[in-house]
Amino acid sequence: MPESRRPPAKTQKTRHSKRETASSNGHSTYSQDASTTSETEDEMDVDEQYDDYEEEEVAVGTKRRKASAASDQKRKPTGKGQDCGVADEGRLHDGETAAELSQADAGIDSEMGVVEEIYCENFMCHRKMRVALCPHINFITGENGSGKSAIIAAIQICLGASARVTHRGKSIKNLIRHGHEGNALVRITLRNDAKGSDAFRPEQFGKRIMVERLIRRDGSAEYRLKDERGVLVSKLKSDLEAMLDHLNIQTENPCAILDQENAKLFLKGNPADKYKFFLQSTDLYKMRTTYSKIDEETRTISESTLKREQAKIATLKDAMKEAEKQWQEAQSIGKLEDEFEELKKELAWSFVSEKEAQAAKVAKKMQRKKRDEEAAVTDYAEAKKMVQNLELKQKTKNDKLEETSALMSQNNQRKTDVKNRIREARRPLHSCKAEIKQLVQSKERANQRLHRLRRDLEKKKLDHEAMLRNRMQRNDDMRVRIEDKRQEVARAEQELNEAKHRSQARPGELEELEARHDNCLHQLREADGEVGRSQHRMNALRNQNRDSLAIYGAKIPQLQHLIHENRHRFAAPPIGPLGLHVKLPERFMHFAVAIEQALKGTLQNYLVVNGRDKALLEDLKRQVNCPHNQANIIIAQRTGRRYGHLRLAPGTLASHAICNILEVSDDEVFNALIDVCSTEGKLLFDDRQSAEEGVLSGSSGSFKMARFVSEVYLPNGDKFLVRSGNLAYIANKGSRRSSIICQDVEAEMKELEQKLDYLHGNLDVLRRDESQLRREREAHRNQVKQQNDRIDHLSRRCNQRAVELRNLEEDLSEDLQQHTLDTSVLEDEVRAVEDELQGFHDREQELNDILSKSNPDLEGQLHELEELDALEKEIAAEMNEYQEDVDALYKHLSEMKVQELTHQRDAAALRDMVAQWESELAAIQEDCDEQREKAVQHCERVGVTHSHDYYGKRLTDIKRQIDHERSRFRGMDLGELKDDMEAKQLKFKNKKFNFDKFRENLDRIRSMLEERKRVWQILRKEIAHRTSMEFNKYMYLNNFAGKLKF
């Protein structure tokens, strides 16, 4: 039979096939003699097939199942006694038994861990199923819902995966066959005798390992590891994990087991999903998860276990100390009684010792103070003697200084006389008279100044008295002004509070107006945007009138022109847009919107034959600046014939399929719509009721669609489908008008014109409303501003009144304080003028005396003046020396007098203190004799080292200890207490040693984990780099366009 589909094609969007599932044991050798036997309860009933049916789009170039003559032959039933393990109701492909397959595989060398057989019982859709596999590649084919994926799920579940990993249920109990109330069983037989490698525990399992997993209805499960004879070896999951690790079986690695969901994520998922696929396939994901788990466990141990262990160690330590204490206390009961008696004696003599110590202390202090008194008296006598000597020396020096001063005065007098005689001899008589005249004038001016000062002093006194009288009057006026100002401040504060109270109601109204204005602006912008979009659509429709290709995009006409000019550069001319080759008959024109929704923009795509043509077309798109969402490219081989043997719905439903309604002029376009959009499985109906009656079966929660039906569309673009037995109705939220298949440009333009008129009118209304609201808002803002300005004005006025009141109060306080009269300056000036007049008078008398004297010989007088100057220098030097000595003696004398007074006061104070302590010592001696008499009555004198308070407390404690110990250890002897103490000491030491060792191991594990994480990062980068290089190399060698990014 000739092939009904074209060869495999490369597509831009690759999908996972719903029609084939391949299971591989991971070997690189391919085999054509693989055997697969499968048995189910029913012969692929249509309803059961679609229980597991999932909606997915088939990509262009996906392999179609070949129509082979062998698939049309009837399958021969197998008997019960065949070694292939097929049940009575099972089927065997090609008449080959499982025994023959096992015999054929016996001579083939393969690795250990190869899956030889899969057995399921009440698992997913299988009641009983046994599959015998060859050691190499195995292909398992079947219709949708026949249980192919269940085989993959059985391998995953049996080898330790959870239900979520299989993407077939949230809980493992969901994998039990529907309708079966019992348990399910899954068993995998693995080869364990491969040559050239180490088998897993061959002494226990032998040449084959049987792994079973029992799934119970309550959600629990049980693992069973059996040997080649079926004898149970272990039920531990740790043994299963050890086996998987030893045989290098990775159930979570998508490259080892790739189910449909992981294939979808790899082909259609986002970059994060693909990166996760990369991590899982390279085992990096498992390593990172393991490291994270170890890190979390170590942190948990550090935060909880170590703290608990530390608390336990502290408890053991306390118990150990308590045991030691008990043993010591129990051992010292006899000693306590002896100590009690000794303490009683020491207590009696402690009072005596304390009194004696107190007396000795007081006597010692008294002796020390007596010595201090004697020293103070001695220091006082020495200081007094020193003062007398210094006074005598000072008197002697003062006498000499007075003699020298007298000589200096005499010499100065003689010198003055000589100078006067010389001056008289040198100056004529009129100069002295002129000076006398000048002195007379100066005296007159001084007298006038003295008179004026005395008059000012008197006036100031009178002004002060008048000022006092005026200030009293002014203070009375100021108090009245202060009271008035206080009333003004109170009125201003009242007005300010009233204005603030009135302004509190305004912000709420202003916020409401602003909210209404913002809402109006938002509506205005939305309306303006809607007008722009409608206008843009109108321009696009006008362009479509000029060029029909513009319906596929504004740049499509230019792109089509470039494609025509570059046809010779393509391996095969591109086909597109695909909508040019599609036509909808007139009687089905009402389905135009539904068809465009079902095709999902495919009508705008182009078809090319290889990656080079795709790259060339992409370059042409860039030249015309074509958007990325337009003119998408599909890579597909050209076959020149249309698909046959389509999977159409049975009966009359086939006439409702989109592929039978559309008229497609090009076979390649028809094939592309089949592969990309699955148009054979999407039906069109006039109304929902007839569609549900014709397609659906079952009730709510268990709905089923007709065979080969994936979606049903209504004329308005709405659709419905079945998901997990529930009916999902999806409304069309897009355009309700066809833009490609059914082009009614004039009607749409007329409708857009009406819409634009309505939008313009609505826009005008919104603009008027916005203007009105803006004016109201500004008016309200002005009112609020005026109120705020008035509040500011009132606040400033209130503050100003308060400042004025404070100034008046400060002025009044200053006036009350300033009431004294200060005339000291004027009085000092009066005294200075009087002294000046006295000096003038003396000078005048001196001049008169000079004039009255005779005039001696001038030369003799000059010689005498020189002698007097020399004598004056000698006397001045001697007098300076005496003056320095007198100053030093005066300073020393002052210091000694201070010391004398200090020593005198210290001696008196010490004398009084000694007298007081003598009386205190006598009283203490009397008490000491009395205490000694009492102590002698008890015993002879004993040594005492503590105070009586200590002995009293100690006696009380020992008495209490004796009573407590006698009642506490009555049931235990010292030997038992010692054994208990040693046992607790040993337990504490062992626990402490184990804790320190455990903490050291934990720290070492965390450091090793950090190193492993660092190596993991390096390994991830290296694997990513090598993967990128190999991918680019593969794409280049196979003439593909693409790039792999990490």
Residue pairs with C-beta under 8 A, 6 or more apart in sequence:
1 67
1 68
1 69
3 66
3 67
4 64
4 67
4 643
4 644
4 645
5 64
5 643
5 644
6 637
6 639
6 641
6 643
6 671
7 637
7 639
8 61
8 62
8 63
8 637
9 60
9 61
9 635
9 636
9 637
10 61
10 610
10 611
10 635
10 636
10 1040
11 59
11 60
11 61
11 62
11 634
11 635
11 636
11 675
11 676
12 614
12 632
12 633
12 634
12 635
13 59
13 60
13 267
13 268
13 634
13 676
14 59
14 61
14 62
14 267
15 56
15 57
15 58
15 59
15 62
15 264
15 267
15 268
16 56
16 260
16 263
16 264
16 267
17 58
17 62
17 63
18 54
18 56
18 58
18 144
19 64
19 65
19 141
19 144
20 63
20 65
20 139
20 141
21 140
21 141
21 142
21 148
21 149
21 151
21 152
22 137
22 138
22 139
22 140
23 133
23 138
23 139
23 140
23 151
23 152
23 155
24 137
24 138
25 114
25 115
25 133
25 135
25 136
25 137
25 138
26 256
27 110
27 111
27 114
27 135
27 136
27 137
29 136
29 137
30 136
30 137
31 134
31 135
31 136
31 137
33 101
33 104
33 134
34 133
34 134
34 136
34 137
34 138
34 139
35 84
35 93
35 94
35 96
35 98
35 100
35 101
35 132
35 133
35 134
36 93
36 131
36 132
36 133
36 138
36 139
36 140
37 78
37 84
37 85
37 86
37 90
37 91
37 92
37 93
37 98
37 130
37 131
37 132
38 90
38 91
38 129
38 131
38 140
38 142
38 146
38 147
39 86
39 87
39 89
39 90
39 91
39 126
39 128
39 129
39 130
40 89
40 90
40 125
40 126
40 127
40 129
40 146
40 147
41 89
41 126
41 127
41 128
42 48
44 142
44 143
44 145
44 146
46 707
47 697
47 698
47 704
48 125
48 145
49 143
49 144
49 145
49 146
49 707
50 144
50 145
50 704
50 705
50 707
51 125
51 145
51 178
51 704
52 125
52 144
52 145
52 149
53 144
53 145
53 705
54 260
55 710
55 711
55 721
55 723
56 264
57 676
57 677
57 678
58 674
58 675
58 676
58 678
59 675
59 676
60 634
60 635
60 636
60 671
60 672
60 675
60 676
61 635
61 636
61 637
61 675
62 675
64 643
65 141
67 645
70 94
75 91
75 92
75 93
76 92
76 95
77 90
77 91
77 92
78 84
78 86
78 90
78 91
78 92
78 97
80 87
80 88
82 92
82 97
82 98
82 99
83 97
83 98
83 99
83 102
84 92
84 97
84 98
84 99
84 101
84 130
84 132
85 98
85 117
85 119
85 130
85 132
86 92
86 98
86 130
87 128
87 130
90 128
90 130
92 98
98 117
98 130
98 132
101 132
101 134
102 116
102 132
104 134
105 116
105 134
105 135
108 134
108 135
108 136
109 194
109 195
110 135
110 136
110 191
110 194
111 191
111 194
111 197
112 190
112 191
112 192
112 193
112 194
112 197
112 199
112 200
112 247
113 190
113 191
113 192
113 194
113 247
113 248
113 249
114 133
114 135
114 190
114 191
114 194
115 133
115 155
115 188
115 189
115 190
116 132
116 133
116 135
116 189
116 190
116 191
116 208
117 130
117 131
117 132
117 133
117 187
117 188
117 189
118 129
118 130
118 131
118 133
118 151
118 154
118 155
118 187
118 188
118 189
119 129
119 130
119 131
119 185
119 186
119 187
119 188
119 189
120 126
120 128
120 129
120 130
120 150
120 151
120 154
120 184
120 185
120 186
120 187
121 127
121 128
121 129
121 184
121 185
121 186
122 128
122 176
122 177
122 180
122 182
122 183
122 184
122 185
123 129
123 150
123 153
123 154
123 157
123 175
123 176
123 177
123 184
123 185
123 186
123 215
124 147
124 150
124 153
124 154
124 168
124 175
124 177
125 145
125 146
125 147
125 150
125 177
125 178
126 147
126 150
126 177
127 177
127 180
129 147
129 150
129 151
131 140
131 151
135 191
140 148
140 151
141 148
142 148
149 168
149 259
149 260
150 168
152 166
152 257
152 259
153 166
153 168
153 175
153 259
154 186
154 188
155 188
155 251
155 257
156 165
156 166
156 251
156 257
156 259
157 163
157 166
157 172
157 175
157 186
157 213
157 215
158 186
158 187
158 188
158 211
158 212
158 213
159 188
159 211
159 240
159 244
159 249
159 251
160 223
160 237
160 240
160 241
160 244
160 251
161 251
161 252
162 172
163 169
163 170
163 171
163 172
163 174
163 175
164 170
165 251
165 252
166 175
166 259
167 259
167 260
167 261
167 262
168 174
168 175
169 175
171 219
172 215
172 219
172 221
173 215
173 216
173 217
173 218
173 219
175 184
175 215
176 182
176 183
176 184
176 215
176 217
177 184
181 217
182 217
183 214
183 215
183 216
183 217
184 214
184 215
185 212
185 213
185 214
185 215
186 212
186 213
186 215
187 210
187 211
187 212
187 213
188 210
188 211
189 208
189 209
189 210
189 211
190 208
190 209
190 210
190 211
190 247
191 207
191 208
192 199
192 200
192 202
192 205
192 206
192 207
192 208
192 209
192 228
193 199
193 202
193 206
193 207
193 208
198 246
199 205
199 207
200 209
200 242
200 243
200 246
200 247
201 243
204 227
204 233
205 225
205 226
205 227
205 228
205 233
206 227
206 228
206 229
207 228
208 227
208 228
209 225
209 226
209 227
209 228
209 243
210 224
210 225
210 226
210 227
210 228
210 230
211 223
211 224
211 225
211 226
211 240
211 243
212 223
212 224
212 225
212 226
213 221
213 222
213 223
213 224
214 221
214 222
214 224
215 221
216 222
222 235
223 235
223 236
223 237
223 240
224 232
224 234
224 235
225 232
225 233
225 234
225 235
225 239
225 240
225 243
226 232
226 233
227 233
233 239
234 240
243 249
244 250
244 251
249 256
250 256
250 283
250 286
251 257
252 280
252 285
252 286
253 280
253 281
253 283
253 286
254 262
254 266
254 277
254 280
254 281
255 281
258 266
262 277
265 273
265 274
265 276
265 277
266 273
266 274
266 277
269 277
271 1045
275 1046
276 285
278 284
278 1024
278 1027
278 1046
279 285
279 288
279 1020
280 286
282 1020
282 1023
284 1016
284 1019
284 1020
284 1023
287 1016
288 1016
291 1009
291 1012
291 1013
291 1016
294 1005
294 1009
295 1006
295 1009
298 1002
298 1005
298 1006
298 1009
301 1002
302 1002
306 995
306 998
306 999
306 1002
309 991
309 995
309 998
310 995
312 991
313 988
313 991
313 992
313 995
316 984
316 987
316 988
316 991
317 988
319 984
319 988
320 981
320 984
320 985
320 987
320 988
323 977
323 980
323 981
323 984
323 985
324 981
324 985
326 969
326 977
326 981
327 974
327 977
327 978
327 980
327 981
329 961
329 965
330 965
330 968
330 969
330 972
330 974
330 977
331 974
333 962
333 965
333 966
333 969
336 958
336 961
336 962
336 965
337 962
339 958
340 955
340 958
340 959
340 962
342 942
343 951
343 954
343 955
343 958
344 938
344 955
345 938
345 939
345 942
346 942
346 943
346 944
346 945
346 946
346 951
347 948
347 951
347 952
347 955
348 934
348 935
348 938
348 939
349 935
349 941
349 942
349 944
350 944
350 946
350 947
350 948
350 951
351 931
351 934
351 935
351 948
352 928
352 931
352 932
352 935
352 941
352 944
353 944
354 947
354 948
355 924
355 927
355 928
355 931
356 928
358 924
358 928
359 921
359 924
359 925
359 928
362 917
362 920
362 921
362 924
363 921
365 917
366 914
366 917
366 918
366 921
369 910
369 913
369 914
369 917
370 910
370 914
372 906
372 910
373 907
373 910
373 911
373 914
376 903
376 906
376 907
376 910
377 903
377 907
379 899
379 903
380 900
380 903
380 904
380 907
383 896
383 899
383 900
383 903
384 900
386 896
387 893
387 896
387 897
387 900
390 889
390 892
390 893
390 896
391 893
393 889
394 886
394 889
394 890
394 893
397 882
397 885
397 886
397 889
398 886
400 882
401 879
401 882
401 883
401 886
404 875
404 878
404 879
404 882
405 879
407 875
408 872
408 875
408 876
408 879
411 868
411 871
411 872
411 875
412 872
414 864
414 868
415 865
415 868
415 869
415 872
418 861
418 864
418 865
418 868
419 865
420 850
420 853
421 853
421 855
421 856
421 861
422 858
422 861
422 862
422 865
423 850
424 432
424 850
424 851
424 853
424 855
425 855
425 856
425 858
425 861
426 858
429 851
432 847
432 850
432 851
433 851
435 847
436 844
436 847
436 848
439 840
439 843
439 844
439 847
440 844
442 840
443 837
443 840
443 841
443 844
446 833
446 836
446 837
446 840
447 837
449 833
450 830
450 833
450 834
450 837
453 826
453 829
453 830
453 833
454 830
456 826
457 823
457 826
457 827
457 830
460 821
460 823
460 826
461 821
461 823
464 821
468 819
471 815
471 819
474 815
475 812
475 815
475 816
478 808
478 811
478 812
478 815
479 812
481 808
482 805
482 808
482 809
482 812
485 801
485 804
485 805
485 808
486 805
488 801
489 798
489 801
489 802
489 805
492 794
492 797
492 798
492 801
493 798
495 794
496 791
496 794
496 795
496 798
499 787
499 790
499 791
499 794
500 791
502 787
503 784
503 787
503 788
503 791
506 780
506 783
506 784
506 787
507 784
509 780
510 777
510 780
510 781
510 784
513 773
513 776
513 777
513 780
514 777
516 773
517 770
517 773
517 774
517 777
520 766
520 769
520 770
520 773
521 770
523 766
524 763
524 766
524 767
524 770
527 759
527 762
527 763
527 766
528 763
530 759
531 756
531 759
531 760
531 763
534 752
534 755
534 756
534 759
535 756
537 752
538 749
538 752
538 753
538 756
540 550
540 554
541 745
541 748
541 749
541 752
542 749
543 550
543 554
544 550
544 551
544 743
544 745
545 745
547 557
548 743
549 556
549 557
549 560
549 577
550 556
550 557
551 579
551 739
551 740
551 743
552 577
552 579
552 603
552 604
552 630
552 631
552 740
553 604
553 626
553 627
553 630
553 631
555 621
555 624
555 625
555 626
555 627
555 630
555 631
556 577
556 604
556 626
556 630
556 631
558 624
559 620
559 621
559 624
559 626
559 631
562 620
562 623
562 624
563 573
563 574
563 617
563 620
566 616
566 620
567 573
569 616
570 608
570 613
570 616
570 617
571 609
571 610
571 612
571 613
572 608
572 609
572 613
572 638
574 606
574 607
574 608
574 613
574 617
575 581
575 606
575 607
575 666
575 668
575 669
576 604
576 605
576 606
576 607
576 631
577 603
577 604
577 605
577 606
577 631
578 602
578 603
578 604
578 605
578 606
578 607
578 669
578 672
578 673
579 603
579 604
579 740
579 741
581 664
581 665
581 666
581 669
582 603
582 662
582 663
582 664
582 665
582 669
582 673
582 741
583 662
583 663
583 664
583 665
584 591
584 592
584 595
584 661
584 662
584 663
584 741
584 742
585 661
585 663
588 661
588 684
589 742
590 686
590 715
591 661
591 684
591 713
591 715
592 738
592 741
592 742
593 715
593 716
593 717
593 732
593 735
593 736
593 737
593 738
594 684
594 713
594 714
594 715
594 716
594 717
594 719
595 658
595 661
595 662
595 684
595 713
595 741
596 603
596 717
596 738
596 739
596 740
596 741
597 713
597 717
597 719
597 732
597 734
598 658
598 677
598 679
598 682
598 711
598 713
598 719
599 658
599 673
599 677
599 679
600 677
601 632
602 672
602 673
602 676
602 677
603 740
603 741
604 630
604 631
604 632
604 740
605 631
605 632
605 633
605 634
605 672
605 676
606 617
606 631
606 632
606 633
606 634
607 634
607 636
607 668
607 669
607 672
608 614
608 617
608 633
608 634
608 635
608 636
609 635
609 636
609 637
609 638
610 635
610 1039
611 635
611 1039
611 1040
611 1041
612 1039
612 1041
613 635
614 633
614 635
614 1041
615 1041
617 631
617 633
618 633
621 631
634 672
634 676
636 668
636 671
636 672
636 675
638 668
639 667
639 668
639 671
640 667
641 667
642 667
642 670
642 671
643 670
643 671
643 674
646 659
646 674
646 680
647 680
647 681
647 708
648 654
648 657
648 659
648 660
648 680
648 708
649 656
649 657
649 681
649 683
649 695
649 706
649 707
649 708
649 709
650 706
650 707
650 708
652 694
653 683
653 694
653 695
653 706
653 709
654 660
656 683
656 684
656 685
656 694
657 679
657 680
657 681
657 682
657 683
657 684
658 673
658 677
658 679
658 680
658 682
658 683
658 684
659 670
659 673
659 674
659 679
659 680
661 684
662 673
662 679
664 670
664 673
673 679
674 680
678 710
680 708
681 708
681 709
681 710
681 711
682 710
682 711
682 712
682 713
683 691
683 695
683 709
683 711
683 712
683 713
684 712
684 713
684 714
684 715
685 691
685 694
685 712
685 713
685 714
686 714
686 715
687 714
688 714
688 718
688 720
691 712
691 714
691 720
692 720
694 706
695 705
695 706
695 709
695 712
696 703
696 704
696 705
696 706
696 722
696 727
697 703
697 704
697 706
698 704
698 725
700 726
700 727
701 725
701 726
702 725
703 722
703 725
703 726
703 727
704 722
704 725
705 712
705 721
705 722
710 721
711 719
711 720
711 721
712 719
712 720
712 721
713 719
716 732
716 736
717 732
717 734
717 736
718 729
718 730
718 731
718 732
719 729
719 730
719 732
720 727
720 728
720 729
720 730
721 727
721 728
721 730
722 728
737 744
737 748
738 744
935 941
946 954
969 977
1024 1046
1027 1044
1027 1046
1028 1044
1028 1045
1028 1046
1031 1044
1032 1043
1032 1044
1034 1040
1035 1041
1035 1042
1035 1043
